[in-house]
Amino acid sequence: MSPVLPPVAPDVTAELVGALSPRLRKRLDAGIAKLAVRPVVVDGDTVRLAVDDDTDLELHAPGGAVTSTDAIRCGCLLAPDCLHRAAVASAAPVADTAPPTPAPIPEPTAAPDPEPTATPDQRSAAHTLHAAAAAVLDAGTDGAGAVLQAELLRAAHTARLAGLPRAAASAVAVVTGLRAARGADPSYRLTDLVAALHGVLGAAHRLPHATGPELAALRGSVRQPYTPDGSLRLYGLFSEPVLTATGYAGAVTWTADAEGRLYTVSDVAPGGSGRAVGAAERAVRVGDTALSHRELSRAGLAVSGATVSPTGRLGAGKGVRAVRASGVAWDGDPLDRLWAVPAAEQAVRALSDDGHGLLFLDVTLVGTVREAAGDCLLADCDGVMIRLAAAHDHPALPDRDNLRLLATAPGTRLRVVARLAPAPHARALLLAISHPADPEARLDLGFDRLQHADLPNGSSAAPGGPPPAADEPPLHLLRRRVHQAASGGRRVLAFPGDSTSDSRRLHRLGLTTAAALLDELRAAATDRDRDTFGRLIPTDVARFARAWLAAAHYTAEVDRALCAAAWGAEPGTM
């Protein structure tokens, strides 16, 4: 149901759930499940959902999103105090109150900040946000139902009003991840949920004590200003589909100028997989050009009166003029200079907060390697073995099928564009490749479907048995507990297990900090004091959240260092 429901603003969902009686709150998750199988009809800005044969729900979404409680109406006898309005709001994607941004969503850029310290409203919002996120972490994905999600959305809305858009966005990402996990969405990734929880808890924890540039970065900014950039001569690189769990879809096309600076043209709006699949054929919205995204990715653009955001996104204001120009092949000037930068240098840049994450690599396919999320390509990049995974797993997009076909062509030399996927090993998401049989051509793996005829002669299934499983470094002993807690909640770490032996192993390997963090995480999950009458005192949720945050932050920082080293970066370059 969710892909066809319009996104609903966080404060709308929070208000509707908060208005429910305690009895109806207990029935909310069951109500959401019942609505999930009901028929939905879209009529312009109105979406109708049949609660039963005689009762309809209506969601009015002018502009693509539901922004008020009055925009959700129910025809049942208990309306407006019924369960149905809160249930449908909780089932719909969470609306992004900022303009939709092409995937992957970069962290908001810090704006000049006149306030040297956090305001009282911001400190209060951070405290509320931390408490709501800690409650979600304590419950885990199975226990964090619509009521806990609504409390986190309410905290996110309060944070945004207080001028904390970065923390608010992280909180919304947590809710999106919870819904994907509970709804068995194939796009769900536990690592994404862990990163979102880390982001919201980390920001809420640091913000009351931060000052200067750190505070400005923690606050973030809602909108990125467009500044004049004169005339630009751009060369198309590739296009990628956008399909987010928050209900947005479309395409973004990447271009570069003669100096190698990257610019994007995007078309992202509320929609599902159908909008993403057809986005390559839609016209780009820059000036009067009639180029489609697919055409621009292989051609060029001459722009006058250009306006550009800090992340390189081209504006489409009335004063912008653009006409089609000739493009160049990836091995022609000036695009070839993107591939001339050493992979290690590119990886370090991609790991920085303001990096675009793209990698331009020359690789030779070797085979496949097994990961928890599925098999990925193994490739040699100047002596560094890298893993190339699918950028999208949605069955409507060809990424996964293209990867399987490429796996049948070991030894093939390719020029590729990928997006760094931070991990203890060299790993990236494959976005575009030079054509295996025609290096002058290129393929966007999220839009173009490879055929067997596209592969070099003699390609066949990779020989041998199943692909080898990846070896994990010792740090996984702590990382898996961090992930287990995010998924199963505090209670999974309170069960008798082997965390003590894991801690001893970390000590033996010299990872004493990791061992101490693991010990504290286990203690925070299991320690229960008693009051004067011998009754168990409720678990200290805040202590568990602090212990989890410390472990998550440590593993993330070590993983960043390991990632840079895996790509061949010199120590100290991060």
N, C-alpha and C positions, 0 to 999 in steps of 0.2 A: 504494500500500500504506500509506503513512504515515498518512493520515487515520484508519484503523481500528486502527492499533497504539496501545497505551497509551503515554503519555509515560514515558521512562526517566530516572532521576536521573543527573546528570552524572558522579558518582563511579562509578556502576555501569558506564557505557560506558567510562570511562577505565580502570577496573580490567580489564575484559574484553579491551580492545584491548591494554593493556600486557602482558597475560599471553601474548599470541600470540608465536610464534617469528618470527624475521626472515623466514623463507620465507612464513609465513601472512600476515604484514603486507603483503607485496607483492601478495597475492591478495585483500586485504580489499575494495577498491573493486569488483572484479569480482564478489565474493561478494554484496555489497549489491545490485548490479544484477540478479543472478540471483534473489534473494529478492523483488525488487520485482514480479515477474510471477507469483509463486506464490499460490495461493488462501489466503484467511484466513477463519477462522470465530471468531466471538465467542460465548462461553458464560459469561455472568455476569461474574465477575472474571477469567476465563481467556480468553486469545486463543491460538488454535492456527493455526500456519502450516505448510503441507505443503512440506518441503524437497524431497521426491520422493514417489513412490508408496508407499514403505514407511517414511518417516521424517518425524516431526513436530517442530516447535519449539513450546514452550509458554511463554507469558509470563503470570505471575500478578500481577495488579495490584489488590490490595485497596485501596480508597480511590481508585482511578482511576489510580495510577501505580506503576511498577516501582521499588522502592527497595532491592533487594539483588540480588547476582549469583545467589544461589540461586533467585531467582524466575524466572530464565530457564533452561529445561531443554531439552536436545536429545536425541533418541532415536538419534543416529548412533553408530557404533562408537567414534569418537574423542572423544566427549563425556566429561568436560566441557571438554577442552582443544581443542575443535574450532573451526573458523572461524565456524560458523553462529551461535553465541551472540553473538559480537562483532559480526557483520554485522547481525543483527536489532536489536541495541541501537543501532547506528550509523544504522540506517534509521528508527528510531522518533523521534518528537518528543522534545525535551529537556524533562524535567519541571521545573516551577518549584517549588523547595522552599519558597517563600513562598506565601501564599494567592493564587489567581488574581485578577488585577485587571482591571477593565473597560478595553477599548481606548479611547483610546490610553493606554498605561501611563505614568503620570506619574513623574518622577524622584523617588526616595525622599526623604522629608523628613528633614532632619538632626535628630537627637535631642540633648538636652543631653549633652555629652561631658566626662567627668571627666579624660581623658588629654590633656595639652597637646601631646604629640608622638606620632607613630606608634610603636607598639611594635615590638620586633625582629621578631616574627612577621609583623606587617603589612608591614614594609619588605621582608622576605624574600618574602612572598607577592606584593607589588607587582613585585619584580624578576622572579619566575617568570612572572607574568602578562604583563609587558612582553615577555619573551623569547618566550613562546608566541605572542602576538599579532603580534610582529614577524616571526616565521617564517611565519605565515599571510599577512601582507601581502607578504612577499618572494615567496611562491609564487603569490599571486592565487587567484581562484576555481577555475580549472582545475587548479592544482597542489595546492591545499589539500584533499587527500582525507581519508579517515576517520582516518588516523593522526595528522595534524596537528590535526584537529578534536578528537580524543581528548586530545591534549596540552593544548589550550586548555581543554577541559572539566575536566581534572585541575587545571589552574591556577585555574579558576573555583571549583572545590570547595575548594581550599586557601584561596583568598581569602575565601570565605564563612565557613569555619571560623575564620579569623583576624579576623573582624569587619569585612569589607569587602564588604557585600552589593551596593552600587551597582556597583563594578567587576566583581563576579562576574556580575551581571545583564547588564552590557554584553558580557562575554565570551560568555555564553550566546546573546545576540542575534546576535553575529558568527557563531557556529556555525549558528544557525537560518538566517541569511542565506546562508551558504555552501551549505547543503543545498538551499535554495530555488533558488539559482542553478544548481547542478550538476544538479538534478532538473527544470530548466525549468518550475518552478512559476509559473503566471501571476500570482501575487501578489507575486513577487519584484520588488524595487525596488533598483537600485544605490545610490540616495541613502540608503536605510535601512541598507545594509551599510556605506557610508562613515561614516554617523553613529555606528554601533555601534563600528566600528574607532577612530574619533576618540574616542569615550567611554572605551573600555578603555585605549588607549594614553595618552590624556591623564591619566586617573586614576592609572595606574601610574607615569607620569612625575612627576606633581606630589606624590603622596602622601608619599614619603620626606622631602620638604622642607617640607610644609605644617604649619601649626599653627593652633590656635584654631578659629574658625568655618569656615575653608576646609577644615581637616582633617575636621571634623564633617560637612561637606557631602560631601566625597569618600568618607567611609566610608558614609554613608547609613544606613538602618535597614531591617530585614527586615519587621517588623510595625508597623503604625500603630495606636496605642492608640485605643480608643473612650472618649470622655468623656461624662458625662451632659449633656444639653442641654434638660432639662425638657420642656415641651409645645411642639409645632410645628403650625402650620397651613400646609400645603404645597399648591401648585398645580401640576398636571402641565404639562410643557412639550413633551417629545417622547421617543421611544424610539429607540435605535439598536442594531443587531445587533453582536455581538462574534464575530469569527472570526480567530483568531491562527494563525500558522505553528507555534506551539509546542503545538498540539493542544487548545486551549481554545475554547469557543464558548458563546453565550448571548445575553443582552440586558442593557442598562443603560438605566434610565429616569431622566430628569432632571426635577427639580422645583425650585420656588423658593418662598421665603417672602415675606411682605409687604414686606420690606426689600430684596428682590432677591438674597438669598444663595441659592446653588445647593446642592442636595442630590441624591444619587443612590441608587437602589435597583437592585441588580444580581443577576443569576442567571447565573453563569459557572462552567462545570465542564468536565472533559475531554469532547471531542466534536468533530464535524466540521460540515460545512455544514448537514446535516439538523437538528442541534440549534439552529443559529443561525436557520434559517428558521422553525422553530416556536416560538422563544422568546417572541415577542410575545404568544402565547396562554397562556403559563404564568403561574400566580399569583405575585404578588410575595410575598417572604418578609419581611414586617414585621407583627408582631402577628398578629391573627386575621383580617385583611382577606382577602377572596376576590377582590380585583381582579386582573385580568391586567395585564401590562405595557402592553398596548395601551390598556386602559381607564384605567389610572392616568395615562397620558400626556395624557389629555383631561379627566380628572376631578381630584379633589383628595384630600387625606389629612389627617386630624386624628390626631396622634401624641402620646401621653403617655408619660412615662418614656423619652424618646428618648435614644439614644446615637449619637454622631457621631464619625467619624474626622477627622483634620486636613484631609483632602481632600474632606470633605462626604459621605462614604458613610454611610448609615444602618445602624445595627446591628440585629440581629434577635434580641436576647437575650430571656430569659423574662419580664423585667420590662417589655418594650415592649408597648404597646397601640396599636392603630391601627384607625380606622374610615373608611369612605368619606365624602368630603365633596364639595361642589360644586366644579367647576372654572370657569375663566374663559377667554375667548378671548384670543388674543395681543394684541389691541388694547384689552383691558379692564384695569382696575386690579386687581391690582398688576403684572401681567406686562408691561404696555406700557412700564414704566420701564426694562426691559432694553434696549429699542430706542431709548430716549431718549439713551443715552450715545453721544457722537460716535465714529465708526468708528476714527479715529486713536487715541483714548484706549483703546478696546477692544483694538486691535492691540498697543499697547505693553504692556498688561496681559497679553495672551496670550503675548507673547514673554518675559515674566519667568519665572524658574525655578518659581515657585509658582502660576503661572496655570493655569486649566483649559483654556485654548485656545479657548473658544467665542466666537463672534461673533454678534451679533444685528443684522441689517442689513435695511434697506429698499432694494430694488434694482429696476432696470428691465432686462429682458433685451435684449441688443443683437444677439447672434449667437454665433458660435463662434470659437475660435482653436486652432491646431494646436500640440500639444506632443509631446515624444518619447514619452510614455506614452499618447497618444491625444488626441482633440479634447476641449476643455472649453468650458463656457459663458463668454461674455463678457457682463458686466453693468455697468451704471452705478449707482454708489452715491454719490449727492450729488456728482457730478463726478469721482469716482475710478473708473477702469475696473478692475474686478476680474475674475479668472478663477475660476470655480467648477468644481471637478473632482469626480469620483465618489469617495465615501468608500471604496467596496469595488469591486473588479473581479471578484470571484468570480461565475461565471455563475448560481449558484443564488440570488443576491441581486439585486434589481431596480435597484440604484443606476445602473448604466451605461445600462440601457434607459430609465430615467426621464430621465436627462440628455439622451439623444438626442431624446426626445419634446419636452422643454422647448425644445430648440434650434429646433423648428419654430414657436415662438411668440414671435418678437421683438416688443418693445414691451410685453410683459406686465409688469405691476407686481406684485411679490411681496414678502412679508415672509418672511425666511429665517433659519434657524439654520445656522451653518457652523463648521468648525474651522479655525483658521489653519494654513496650510501655509507655513512660512518659506521665502521665496524673494526674489530681488532685485526682484520685482514683487508687486503685491497679488494674493494667491492664497489660496484656501480650499477645503476639502472640504465639499460640500453635504450636510447631514444631514436637514433638514426644511424644508418650505415651507408657506405659507398656500395654500389651495386656489385654483388660478387662476380658477375660476368662482364661488367662494364664500369670500370672505375670512374668514368666521367659522369655517370648517373648516380643518383642517391635515392634512398628509400626511407620514409618516415615510418618507423615500425609501429606507431600507434594508429596509423591510417592505411598504409599500404600493406597488402598481403603478399608475402613471398610465395613463389611457386617452385616446384622441383626444377622446372626449366631455368629458373634464375640462378641455380647453383652451378658450380663448375662441374664438368663431366667427371663421372666416377664417384660422385658423392653418394654415400649410403649410410645406413644406420651405423652409429659408432660401435666398434667391435668390443667384445668382452662382455662381462656381466654388468650388474647394476653399478652406477657411478659410486665412487668412494665417498664415505661420509667424511665431513670436515672435522679435523682435529680442533679441539677447543683449548685455549690457554687456561691456566689454573684460575684466573679471575672469574671464570664462569661459575665457580662454587659460590661466590657472592652474588653474581649477576642473576643467577636462576632464582635465588631467594627474593631478590628485588622484584623479579617478574612474577613469582608465585604470589607474593603479597598483593600486587596490583590486580591480579586475576582472582585469587581466592579469598583475599582479605586477611585480616590479622589471624583469624582462627586457623588457617592452614599452617602458619608458623608456630602455632601453639601445640600442634600435634607432636607426639613423641617421634623423633626422627634422627637423622644422621648429621644434624648441624654441628654437633660437638666434634665429630670426626672431621668434618669439613674445615672447622676452625683449626684443628690441630694440623691438618695438611697444609693450610695456608701459612701457618707459623713455620712449618718445616721448609717451605719454599721461600721463606724470607718476606712474605707478604703480611707483615705484622699488622699494618693498618687495616687491611682488608679483614683479617681475622678479628680484630677488635670491633670493627663495625658489624660483623656478622654476629658476634657475641651479644652486642648491645641490641641488635635487631631482634634476636631470639628472646632476650630478657624482656624487652619492651612488649613483646607479644604474649609472654607467659606470666610475668609477675602480677600477682593479685594479692593485695593486702586485705586485712579484715578490720572491721570497726570494733568498737568497745564490746559489742554484743556478739562478736564472732562471725558476723555476716560478711560475705565477700564484697569488697568495694568495687564498683565498676572499673573496668580497664581504663588506664590513662591513655585516651585516644591521642592527645597532643604529643605525649612522649613517643608513642609508636610512630606518629607522623614525622617527628624530628629524626628518629633513628632511621626510618626508611629514606628520608630525604638525604641524610648524610651518606648512606650507602649508595643511593642512586647517583648522587653528585660525584662521589668518588669513582664509581665504575664508568660514568660518562667521561670524566676527565682522563682516566687511564685509557679508555677506549680511543679517545681523540689522539693521544700520544702514540698508541699502538697503530692506529690507522695511518698517521703520518709516516711512522717508521716503515709500515708495510709497503707504502708507495715509494720508499727510498729516500725520504726526507732526512736531512742531517739532524742530529739531536740539538734541541734548543731553538729550532726554527718555528715552533708553535708559540 
